[in-house]
């Protein structure tokens, strides 16, 4: 049984260096560094299930960030603004 085909992640040299730099940065938010790790592993050709198992997240989470990166590139990895009152 074959599932949906995942979007292929192809990184430019600038994108790869940015993602690797975000992982090394100590002041980068944890959520952003996790997303950068996901994208780098996806660029190596791993499936979402394999990436999720390595990083301890669900494969649907990996698929979400993979799709957003393919659509919006680096800007797609940031959190979107949510309506309503800010968190406290």
C-alpha positions in Angstrom: 0.0 0.0 0.0 1.4 3.3 -1.0 0.6 6.6 0.8 0.9 10.1 -0.4 4.2 11.2 -1.9 5.9 13.7 0.3 7.1 17.0 -1.1 10.8 16.9 -2.0 12.9 19.3 0.0 15.8 20.7 -2.0 18.0 23.3 -0.2 20.1 26.0 -1.6 23.5 26.6 0.0 22.3 29.7 1.7 19.2 27.9 3.1 21.3 25.0 4.4 23.8 27.3 6.1 20.9 29.3 7.7 19.2 26.1 9.0 22.5 24.8 10.4 23.3 28.1 12.0 19.8 28.2 13.7 20.5 24.7 15.2 23.8 25.9 16.7 22.5 29.2 18.0 22.0 29.1 21.8 19.4 31.9 21.8 17.3 30.5 19.0 13.8 29.3 20.2 13.7 25.6 20.7 10.7 25.3 18.3 12.6 26.9 15.4 15.7 24.8 15.9 13.5 21.6 16.0 11.9 22.7 12.7 15.3 23.4 11.2 16.4 19.8 12.2 13.3 18.4 10.6 13.9 20.2 7.3 17.6 19.2 7.2 16.7 15.6 7.7 13.9 15.8 5.0 16.5 17.3 2.6 18.6 14.1 3.2 15.7 12.2 1.6 14.3 10.7 4.8 10.5 10.0 5.0 8.4 11.9 7.5 8.0 8.7 9.6 11.8 8.3 9.9 12.4 12.0 10.8 9.6 11.8 13.4 11.1 8.7 15.0 14.6 10.3 15.2 13.3 13.6 16.7 10.5 12.2 18.8 7.7 14.0 17.1 4.7 12.7 15.1 5.0 12.2 11.4 2.1 14.6 10.8 4.1 17.3 12.5 7.0 16.7 10.2 4.7 16.7 7.1 3.2 20.0 8.2 6.6 21.8 8.4 7.8 20.1 5.2 4.8 21.4 3.3 5.2 24.9 4.8 8.9 25.0 4.0 8.4 23.9 0.4 5.7 26.5 0.0 7.2 29.5 1.8 10.9 28.5 2.3 12.6 29.9 5.4 9.6 32.3 6.2 7.4 29.2 6.5 9.2 28.0 9.6 8.2 30.9 11.8 5.0 30.8 13.9 2.0 32.3 12.4 0.1 35.0 14.4 -3.0 33.7 16.1 -6.1 35.6 16.7 -7.2 36.5 20.2 -5.5 37.5 23.3 -1.8 36.8 23.6 -0.5 34.0 25.8 0.5 34.9 29.3 
